Amino acid sequence: MGEIRPYSMLIDGEWAGASDGGMFDSVNPATGEVWCRVPEATAEDVDRAVRAADRSFMSGPWAGMVPSQRGKCLRRLGDLLADRSEALGRTESIDTGKMLKETRWQAKYIAEFFHFYAGCADKISGETLPIDKPDLFVFTRREPLGVVAAVVPWNSQLFLVAVKIGPALAAGNTVVIKASEHASAALLEFGELIEEAGFPPGVVNIVTGHGDPCGKALTSHPLVARISFTGGPRAARHVLYNSAENFAEVTLELGGKSPFIVFEDADIESAVNGAIAGIFGATGQSCVAGSRLYLHEDIASKFLSKMTERARDIRIGDPLAEETQMGPLCTTGQLESIEREVALAIGEGAKVLCGGKRPEGLSGTFYEPTILDCPRQDLRIVDTELFGPVLAVQRFRTEDEVVLLANDSRHGLAAGIFTRSGARQMRMSKAIRAGIVWINTYRAISPIAEFGGVKGSGYGRESGFQAMYDYTRPKTVWVNTSDEPMANPFVMR
């Protein structure tokens, strides 16, 4: 085992440990070895970070910056992120088990999100109102909310930070980020770019720790005006409960169990590639993983033959190696949960077409690409988010039938539809209850496009231009343009 690296939190422009000296270990999932140590923030540490953000919002250089100046800071941050993408990607791969070729590409592309919001910073505007009263001029201005609590998971942390703090900072807010306790290192290294990009102390703060006390203290803090949370439904319920203490506005993105639907007229080669990317990309550790595959019965056999053959050939191994196609799961808890759920599904009648076990010869938290042929919709695995490389397959006969199956879920984040019929594409995109629908593609993202879920996948939207307005509130200003004094309020006319 190599040297264990210590990390510090970013609070008020300074690097600091926990006030009580608490630390916790982070494990490299590819090797099972501890590789770094991270501060375990106390409630006092969180309070210090929030108060620093509040001071920066209320006074100081950030409060006095015009929108174009904020935009320049965001643009420099994007440039720095692109320049450091290799190093940040490597840290993220070591800490999470995600493949280096994915993490470094993602870090570089995420720079575009900061560039996008840099250009949006001076585009926020109010409006004049055609009021129904004479001699009154009425207008609105959009003003930032204040301190934003951004709570991100480990699996796409740099991306999710970008879609949270990009619009928040462009609108003039300040931020306290809570990194995931499962993998905090990449975010802490990202924090090193904040000062270099020109953000004054306290504008962006990064704390690390577990849900209690760190997450609880942050989401219930009286100075927090908005909470943007990405994670699981159990933690989200605590966030909503905590927000009762400060009446903060809340956005929730809670993952999903996304249906991937392939019709009989689809391009099979393209659909197989899309399905593999949807469930085995990032080892299935994606909120939008296409983990429910619905195949038209006319093409099901041909499709599954191609897909299982390719799944068996996926190269599993060291996420830092260029030849690796799928890395480990991030945590032992995920691995054990998947093993339990797959065993239960087999007991309920599911048939393993490939995978279904840990690969031989690898010591980390690896699990084989797994495809399960499920005889019924009511198998628990069909609507349980596993956050791993496990695909539940069913067949359908008609469009109406597959719409019912796809919507028969407590989740509603994303969906994939493969068909050549333009009319069907439009019908299905309307009928499927999901916040994102990809047609003849999957997992495409852009800073221009909003995303978010419905039902148990949460509410609110991130990314896109409109997201900036979600980090502001309108103020209505009434101006009396008459030189005449106001009328006697006790004389009604």
N, C-alpha and C positions, 0 to 999 in steps of 0.2 A: 504494500500500500504506500502511495506517495505522500508527500506533504499535504496536510489538511489546511486549506486556505481559509482564513477568517474574513468575513465581510462586515460592513457597517451600514447603518441606515443613513438616509439623507434627510436631515431636519434643519430647517431655517438656514440652508446653505452650508451646513457643516456635516461632516461624517461622524456619526456617534453610535456607540453601543447602547444596549438596554440600560436603563438607570440602575437596575439591580444586578447588572452583569450577566443576566441570563442569555444563554445561547442554545441552539438546537442544531442537530446534524442534518446534512443533506446527503443522500445516497445516490451514487451513480447507478442507475438501473441496469446498465449493461454489464456491470461487474459485481454489483451488490456491495460495494465498498463505500464508506464515508469519504467524501472528497472535499467538502467545505463545511464551515459552520456559520450560522446566521443568527443575528440578535433576536431574542424573544421579547418583543416590545411589551411594556407594561401599559396600563391605562394612563399613567403619568406621561409616558413617552408619546402616546397618541395625543393626549391633551396638548403637549408642547408643540407637536407638529400642526395640529389644527389651529392653535392660537397664532403660530407663525404665519400660516396661510391667511388667517383673518387679518392680521396686521398688514401683510403685504397687499391684501385686497383693499383695505380701508385707507392706507396711507403709503408713502414711499414711492419709489420709482415706478413700480408696476401700475399703481393707481393713476399715475400721471401720464402714462404712455397713451399716445393716440393709436387707433386701430392699425395703421400701417406700420407703426413701430413694433407692435405685437406680432404682426405678420412677418417682419424681418427676423425676429427671434425664432419663429416656427420654421421659416425657410432654412435658417442656419442649422437648426436641429435636424431637419430632414437631410441636409447635406452631410452632416457629421454621421448620421445613422447609416447612410449609404457607404461612406468611407470606412466605417468600422464594422460592416456587416459580417465579414469573415470572422473576426474575433468574437462578436456577439453571438453569431450562429454557433460557433464552437462551444462557447460556454453553455448555451441553451441545450445543445445536443448532449453534453456531458451530464447536465443536471436533470434532463427530462427523458433522454433516450430517443428523442426525435432525430431523424437523419440529418447530418450536417448539410448535405446538398439541398435539403428543404429549408432548414433554419436560416442558412446564410442567404438563400434566394429570398425568403420571406422578409428578413431584416432589410434587405436592399430595396425590395418593392414597397415596404411599409413607408419608406422615405417619401413616396408619392403622396401618402395620406397627409403628412405634415406639409408638403408643398401645396397640396390642394387647399388645406385650411389656412395656410399662409396667405393665399390669394383671396380667400373668403373674408378675412378679418375686417376689411374695410367695406364690405358689401352688406352689412347688417343695417337695416333702415326701418324707420317708422313710417307713418302716413298722416296725411291731413284728412280730417273728417268733414263731410258736408253736413254740418250740424243744422238742426232745425230751429235755431234761435238767432235773432239778429245781433249784430255787434259782438259776436263771440267767435274767436278763432280757436279751433281745437285741433291738437295734433298728438300723436303718440311717438314715444321713443322707446327703443329696446335697450334694457339695461341688464348687466350681468347679475347672476343670482348671489354670488359670494363664494363660499368654500364648497368645493365638490369633493365628495368621497368616491374614489374609483376603486372598486374591488374586482380583481382579475384572477382567473384561474391560471394554472401552470401551462396549459396545452397550447395556447396561442397568445401568450402574454404580451409580446411586443405589438402584435396586431391590435389586440383589444385595448391596450394602453393608447395606441394611436387614435382609435375611433372614439375614445372617451376624452382624453385630454386635448386632442387636436381641436375639436369644436369648443370645448370648455375654455381653453386658453385664448382662442381666437376671439371669443365673445367677451374676454376680460376677466374671467373667473380665476381663482387660484385652486390648487388641487392637492389632496393628500391621497396617495396611491397605497393600497394595501396589497403587497405581493402575496402569492400563494405560499403557504407553508411547505408545500411539496417541492417547490423549485423556485427560489427567489433570486438566484445569482445573476441571471441575465438582466433582470430589471434593475438590480443594484448597479450593474455595470452601465446600463443605459443611463442611470442617474448621473454618471460622470460627465455625460454630454450636456446636461442642463445648464450648468454654469458656463461652460465653454460656448454654448449657443447664445449667451447674453441674457438669460433669465435672471432677474434679481433674486436674492435669497428669500426663501419662503414661498415663492410662486409655485414650485413643484416640490413636494416632500414625499419620501418613500419610506414606509414602515413595514416591518416584517413580523410575523407572529401567527398565532392560531386564532380561531374564531373567538375564543374567550381567553383572555380579555381584549386582545387587539382589535378584532373585527367588531365586537360588541361596543367597545368604547368609541370606535370611529363612527359607526352608523347611528349611534344614539347621541352623539355629541351635540350640544345645543347650538353650536356655531356652524354646523354643517347644513347647507341649504339644499343640496341635491345629492342623491346617491345613485351611482350607476354600477349595477351589480351583474356580474356574469358568473354562473355557477349552478349548483344543484338546487332542487326545490326545497329540500330540508333546510339548507342554509338560508334560502330566500325567505322562508317563513320567519326565521329569526330576524332577518333584515327588516321585514315589514313590521314586526313587533317592535324592534328598536326604533324605527322611524316615528313611532307614536310619541317618542320623547321630544323630537325636534320638528315634527311635521314637515320633514324634508320631502321634496319631490323625489320619486323613485322610478328608475328604469330597471327592468329585470329581463335578462336573457338566460333561459334555463335549460337549454339543450333540447334534444328531441329524439325521435325514433322515426326518421324520415323515410317515406315510401319512395321506392325507385320502380317505376312502372314501365314495362316494355311491351308494346303492342306488336301484333303479327306483321305489320308493315315496316317495322323499324329496321334501320341499318344494324344488323346483328354485331358486326365487328365494332362499330362505334359504341353501341350500347354495352357490350362486354367491357370495353375499355373504360367507359364511364362508371359501370358498376364496380369494377376493380378499384378505380380511383376513389370512388365514393365510400367504400368500406375498408379497404386495405391501405389506402393512403394515410399517412400519419398513424399507422397501426390501428386505425379505427378510432383514434382518440380525438375526435372532432365533434363539435356540437351538431354539425349538419351531416354527419355520417349517414350514407344511404343504407341503413341497416335492415330495412324491410324490402325485399325484392318480390315484386308481383309480375309474373310472366304469363303472357297469353298462352293458353294450352297448345296452340298450333306450333309454337316455336320454343316451348319450354325445354324439351329434350336437347335440341341442337344448342340452345343457349347455354344450358348447364354443362354440357359436354365441353364446350370451349372454355367456359369460365373455370370449372374445376381443374382442367388441365393447366391453365395459366396460374391458378392459385397455388397448385402444388409446386410450381417452378419458382415461386417467389423466393428470393435469396434473403434469408433472415440472418442477422448478425450485428457486428459492431456498427453503431450508427455513424461513427466517424469515417468508416471505410466507403470509398466511392462506389464500390460494387454492391453494397448492401441496398436492398430494396424495402426492407421492413425491419424496424428496430424493436426494442423491448417495450413493454408497458411501463408506465412511469412508477407505479407503486406495487408493492406486494399485495396490498389490499385489493387492487383492481384485479390482479391475476387470480387470487383466491375467489373473488366474487364471480368472475367469469367461469371458473371451473365448476362452481356450485350451480350456476344457472344453466350451463350446458348439460350437466348431469341431470338436472331436473327436466329439461326439455326432452332429453332422450327417454327418460322415464315416462313422459307424457305422450310419447309416440314419434318424436322427431327422428329423422334418419341423418346420420353424419355422411355427407358426400365427400368431404375432405377436411383434414385438420382434426380439431377436437381435443388437442392435448399439447403439452409443452414439448418443444423440439428437443431432441437428444443432443448432448454435447455442448450445451450452452448453459452457463451458470447464472445468468441474470434473469430478469422477470419477463421471459419470452413466452409467446403463445403462438401456435401455428395459425395461418389463415384458415378460417373455419366457415364452412357452408353447411347449413342445416336445412333439410327438406322438411317443412312443417305441414302436417296434414290438416290442421285446423287453425282458425284465427284466434281461438281462445287459449292457446298455449301462452304461458306467462312470458316467455322469451320474445314473443311477437311485439309486446308493448312495454318491454323493460329496457331502458337505456343501459347498455353494458360498458360503453366507452372502451371498446376493444374490437379486434378483427373478427367479429362473428356476424354472419349474415343469415337471416331467417327468410326462407323462400316459400312462396305459395303460388298457385296457379289461378287464373281466372278465365271466364268465357266471354263476358260482355263488358262494355264500357261502364254501364250502370253498376254492375257488380263490383268492379275494381274501385269505383268511386266510393262505394259504401265501405269496402275493406280499408282503403287508404285513410278515410276519415274516421274509422273506428279506432280512435287512439286518443289518449289524454294529451298527447303532444301535438305540436303544430308549428314547427320551425321551418322545415324545408321539404321539398319534394322534387323528384326528377321524373321527367316524362320523355320517352323515346317513341316517336311516331313520325312518319313522313306527311301525314295528313294535316294540312294547315287548319282546316275547320276543327279537327279533333284537338289540335294544340290549343286553340282558343277556348273550346268548351272545357277542356280539362284544367287549364290554368285558372278558369273561373270556379270550377266545381271543387277543386282540392282546397281544403282548409289549412293553409300554411302561409307563413309570412314571406317565403321565398319559393319561387317555382322556376326550376331550370328545365329548358326544353332542348333535347338533343345535345346537352352538355351537362357538366356538374361541377360544383365547387368553384365557380368563377366568382371573383370579387373585384370591386373597384371603389375608390374613394367617392365616386359620383353616385353610387347606388346605395340606397338605404337597405338595412336588413333588421330583422327582428321576428318574433314569433307571435302566435295566438294560442289560446287555451293554456294548457300547462307549460308551454314553452315561454311564457312571460308576456310582457307588454312594453310598449315604447319602441323606438327605432334608433339605430345608430348608423353612422356614416351618412354621406350625402350632405347637401347644402342645408336641408331643413334641420339637421341635427344641431346646428348652431343656435337656431331659434329656441330649441328645447333647453338651452343653457342661458336663456334670457327671459325676462318678463316685461310686458309692456307697461309703460307709465303714460297715463293720459293727462295732458296739460291743457287747461282752459285759460284763454287770454281774453279779457274784456278790451275791445278796441274802441269803445266809446269814451268820449271826454266827459260825458254826463255822469253824475254820481249815481250809485246804485239806488234803486227805489226803496222806499220804506218797506221793510219785510212784513210789516203787520197790515199793510194795505194790499189786498189782493185784487188784481185787475183781470 
